[in-house]
Amino acid sequence: MASKMSPNDGRPLTKFKKIYVEITNVCNLACRFCLSMKRDPKFMSALEFKTVLGKIKPHTDYVYLHLKGEPLLHPELASILKEAEEAKMEVNITTNGILLGEKTDLLFDSLALRQVNISLHALGELPDEARSSYLDAVANLVKKASKSRKFYVSLRFWLGNNPLKSFTISYLERALGVKIPDENTEILPNIFLSLDEIFVWPEEETQTSAFYGCHGIKDHLGILADGTVVPCCLDGNGKIPLGNIFQESLEEILETPRYRELRRSFSTRKNPEALCQHCSYKNRFSV
């Protein structure tokens, strides 16, 4: 995370590598590996999203339409992408891929879209007869994206060696006409395969662990659909609210005692919050 001088008052301006903006917490699946939702369903309007962009733009160049929920469900997604384009912000979308077939043109029409992350592990929630058509839609988008080089695609399978992994890779090999190795790699121009183990959401983790490292508040923040600012993309139920972007500026939120204490604790390699103490995902980092 870098800093530069604020044009308004001369104080250092905190810059983040990315900020997650949850445009909806509503999803069209109820995946077993996903965190149970304990918040009221909410869609952030395009006007609210524009307000958010205005407040975070000085702090980042990249907005990720993800935290919880399925962004392709949003009825104003085209307007949201247009707002990002006008704000000169680059957008990453994480999707379960169910709606790719009907949303492909919308995605390719956007000039703001930088990357689409497709959670292929959603296959495990589909009936057998629906899996081929799902992967056909994924393959069609991949071929078009690779040919046009308009945006990147990350194909994510984060269920370890689940039997669906070999089925998924074999199907995509046939559909794309390429050999896909069993490793994280670029399988076509602009198309990447991301393989990983399943992880436990910190809210559902029963074990505690020491501080290993964390990218939360260091290179990113999250903003939930109701405007609640949280320290990382794994705080899916807003257990560590730092403020509300609709009620305060981001600069004000970054000066709150809770945020400052979190920064101080992380810098001394401590877990100040219960959610952080139960986060096993942080064990992957040594920052």
C-alpha positions in Angstrom: 0.0 0.0 0.0 1.5 3.3 -1.1 0.8 6.9 0.0 0.9 10.2 -1.8 0.1 13.7 -0.7 -3.5 14.6 -0.6 -4.4 17.5 -2.9 -6.8 18.8 -0.3 -4.9 19.2 2.9 -1.4 18.1 2.4 -1.8 14.9 4.5 -0.7 11.5 3.0 -3.4 9.9 1.0 -3.7 6.2 1.6 -3.7 4.2 -1.6 -5.0 0.6 -2.0 -4.2 -1.9 -4.7 -7.9 -2.6 -4.9 -11.2 -2.0 -3.2 -14.0 -4.6 -3.2 -17.5 -3.2 -3.8 -20.3 -5.6 -3.2 -23.1 -4.4 -5.6 -25.4 -7.1 -4.3 -25.3 -9.8 -1.6 -28.0 -11.8 -3.4 -26.9 -15.0 -5.1 -28.6 -17.5 -7.4 -26.8 -20.4 -5.7 -26.4 -21.5 -2.1 -23.0 -23.2 -2.4 -21.9 -25.5 0.4 -18.4 -24.0 0.5 -19.7 -20.4 0.7 -20.4 -18.3 3.8 -24.0 -18.4 5.1 -25.6 -14.9 4.6 -26.8 -13.2 7.8 -27.6 -9.9 6.3 -30.7 -8.6 4.6 -30.7 -8.9 0.8 -29.6 -5.7 -0.8 -28.8 -4.4 -4.3 -26.6 -1.3 -4.4 -28.2 1.1 -7.0 -26.2 2.5 -9.8 -26.5 5.9 -8.2 -25.2 4.6 -4.9 -22.3 2.9 -6.8 -21.5 6.3 -8.4 -21.3 7.8 -4.9 -19.0 5.0 -3.8 -16.7 5.5 -6.8 -16.5 9.2 -6.1 -15.3 8.5 -2.5 -12.8 5.7 -3.3 -11.4 7.0 -6.6 -8.5 9.0 -4.9 -7.5 5.8 -3.0 -7.4 3.1 -5.8 -7.5 2.5 -9.5 -9.2 -0.9 -9.3 -12.7 -1.9 -8.1 -13.6 -5.5 -7.6 -17.4 -6.3 -7.9 -17.3 -9.0 -5.3 -17.5 -9.9 -1.7 -20.7 -11.8 -1.4 -23.5 -12.2 -3.9 -23.6 -12.7 -7.7 -22.9 -9.4 -9.6 -24.3 -10.7 -12.9 -27.7 -10.8 -11.2 -27.7 -7.0 -10.8 -30.4 -5.4 -13.0 -28.3 -2.2 -13.4 -25.0 -3.9 -14.1 -24.6 -2.2 -17.5 -25.1 1.2 -15.8 -22.6 0.3 -13.0 -20.0 -0.7 -15.5 -20.6 2.6 -17.4 -20.2 4.6 -14.1 -16.8 2.8 -13.6 -15.8 3.7 -17.2 -16.7 7.4 -16.7 -14.7 7.4 -13.5 -11.8 5.8 -15.3 -11.7 2.9 -12.9 -10.8 -0.6 -13.9 -13.2 -3.4 -12.9 -12.8 -7.0 -11.9 -15.9 -9.2 -11.6 -16.1 -12.5 -9.8 -19.0 -14.7 -10.9 -20.2 -18.2 -10.4 -20.8 -18.3 -14.2 -24.4 -19.4 -14.2 -25.5 -16.3 -16.1 -22.6 -16.0 -18.5 -24.6 -17.2 -21.5 -27.0 -14.3 -21.3 -24.5 -11.7 -20.0 -21.6 -12.2 -22.4 -22.5 -9.3 -24.7 -23.0 -7.0 -21.8 -19.5 -7.8 -20.5 -17.8 -7.4 -23.9 -19.6 -4.0 -24.3 -17.9 -2.6 -21.3 -14.7 -0.5 -21.6 -14.1 -0.6 -17.9 -13.9 -4.4 -17.5 -10.3 -5.6 -16.8 -10.9 -9.2 -15.6 -13.6 -11.8 -15.1 -13.0 -14.4 -12.4 -15.2 -17.5 -12.9 -15.7 -19.8 -9.8 -15.8 -23.1 -11.6 -16.3 -24.8 -8.2 -19.9 -23.8 -8.5 -20.2 -26.9 -10.8 -20.6 -28.9 -7.6 -24.0 -27.2 -6.9 -25.4 -28.0 -10.4 -27.3 -31.2 -11.4 -25.3 -33.5 -13.7 -27.4 -32.6 -16.7 -26.7 -28.9 -16.3 -22.9 -29.1 -16.1 -22.2 -29.4 -19.8 -24.2 -26.4 -20.9 -22.6 -24.4 -18.0 -19.1 -25.3 -19.2 -20.1 -24.6 -22.9 -21.0 -21.0 -21.8 -17.7 -20.7 -20.0 -15.7 -22.0 -23.0 -17.6 -19.6 -25.4 -16.7 -16.6 -23.3 -13.1 -17.8 -22.9 -12.6 -18.2 -26.7 -14.0 -14.8 -27.4 -12.0 -13.1 -24.6 -8.8 -14.7 -25.7 -9.3 -13.8 -29.3 -10.3 -10.2 -28.6 -7.8 -9.6 -25.8 -10.5 -7.3 -24.4 -10.2 -8.5 -20.8 -8.5 -11.3 -18.8 -10.3 -14.4 -17.5 -9.3 -16.4 -14.5 -10.8 -19.9 -14.3 -10.9 -20.8 -10.6 -11.3 -24.2 -9.2 -10.8 -24.0 -5.5 -12.0 -27.4 -4.3 -8.6 -29.2 -4.2 -8.7 -32.6 -5.8 -12.5 -32.9 -5.8 -13.5 -35.5 -8.6 -15.1 -32.6 -10.5 -11.7 -31.2 -11.1 -10.7 -33.8 -13.7 -14.1 -33.6 -15.3 -13.9 -29.8 -15.6 -10.4 -29.8 -17.0 -11.1 -32.6 -19.5 -14.3 -30.9 -20.7 -12.5 -27.5 -21.2 -9.6 -29.2 -23.0 -12.1 -30.6 -25.6 -14.1 -27.4 -25.8 -11.0 -25.1 -26.1 -8.7 -27.5 -28.1 -5.8 -27.1 -25.7 -3.9 -29.2 -23.2 -4.5 -27.9 -19.7 -1.8 -28.8 -17.2 -2.6 -29.5 -13.5 -1.1 -26.2 -12.3 -1.7 -22.5 -12.2 -0.8 -21.3 -15.6 -1.9 -19.3 -18.7 -3.8 -21.8 -20.9 -4.6 -19.3 -23.7 -3.7 -15.7 -24.3 -5.3 -13.7 -21.5 -6.9 -16.8 -20.0 -5.5 -18.2 -16.7 -6.2 -21.3 -14.6 -6.3 -20.9 -10.8 -6.2 -24.1 -8.8 -6.4 -24.1 -5.0 -7.6 -25.9 -1.9 -10.9 -25.1 -0.4 -10.7 -22.7 2.5 -12.8 -22.1 5.6 -14.4 -18.7 6.0 -13.0 -17.2 9.2 -16.6 -16.8 10.6 -17.0 -20.5 10.4 -13.5 -21.5 11.5 -13.4 -23.1 15.0 -9.7 -23.0 15.5 -7.6 -19.9 16.3 -4.2 -19.2 14.9 -1.3 -16.8 15.3 -0.7 -13.9 12.9 1.2 -15.1 9.8 0.4 -12.2 7.5 -2.6 -10.5 5.9 -3.4 -8.3 2.9 -6.5 -6.9 4.6 -6.3 -3.1 5.1 -2.8 -3.4 3.7 -3.7 -3.6 0.0 -7.5 -3.7 0.0 -10.7 -2.9 1.8 -14.3 -4.1 1.3 -17.5 -2.2 1.0 -20.7 -4.1 1.5 -23.9 -3.4 -0.4 -25.3 -1.3 2.4 -22.1 0.9 2.5 -20.5 -0.8 5.5 -16.7 -0.7 5.1 -14.9 -3.8 6.2 -11.1 -4.6 6.4 -11.0 -7.5 4.0 -12.9 -9.6 1.4 -13.5 -12.4 3.9 -15.6 -10.3 6.2 -18.8 -11.4 4.4 -21.2 -10.6 7.2 -19.7 -7.3 8.3 -18.3 -8.5 11.6 -15.7 -5.7 11.7 -17.5 -2.6 10.6 -15.2 0.4 10.2 -17.8 2.9 9.1 -20.3 3.5 6.3 -19.2 5.0 3.0 -22.7 6.6 2.5 -22.4 8.5 5.7 -18.7 9.3 5.9 -15.8 9.9 3.6 -13.2 7.2 3.3 -10.6 9.5 4.7 -12.8 9.8 7.9 -13.2 6.1 8.1 -9.4 5.6 7.8 -9.0 7.8 10.9 -11.4 5.9 13.1 -9.9 4.3 16.3 -10.9 0.8 15.1 -9.1 1.1 11.8 -6.0 2.7 13.3 -5.8 -0.1 15.9 -6.2 -2.7 13.3 -3.3 -1.2 11.3 -1.2 -0.9 14.4 -1.9 -4.5 15.4 -1.2 -5.9 12.0 2.1 -4.0 11.8 3.1 -5.7 15.1 1.9 -9.1 13.9 -1.1 -9.5 16.2 -4.7 -10.5 15.8 -6.8 -7.8 17.4 -10.2 -9.0 16.2 -12.0 -12.3 16.9 -12.7 -12.8 13.1 -8.9 -12.3 12.4 -8.1 -14.8 15.2 -10.2 -17.4 13.4 -9.0 -16.7 9.9 -7.0 -19.6 8.5 -6.7 -18.0 5.1 -4.1 -15.6 6.5 -1.8 -18.5 7.2 -1.0 -18.5 3.4 0.8 -15.2 3.7 4.0 -14.2 5.3 3.7 -10.5 4.9 
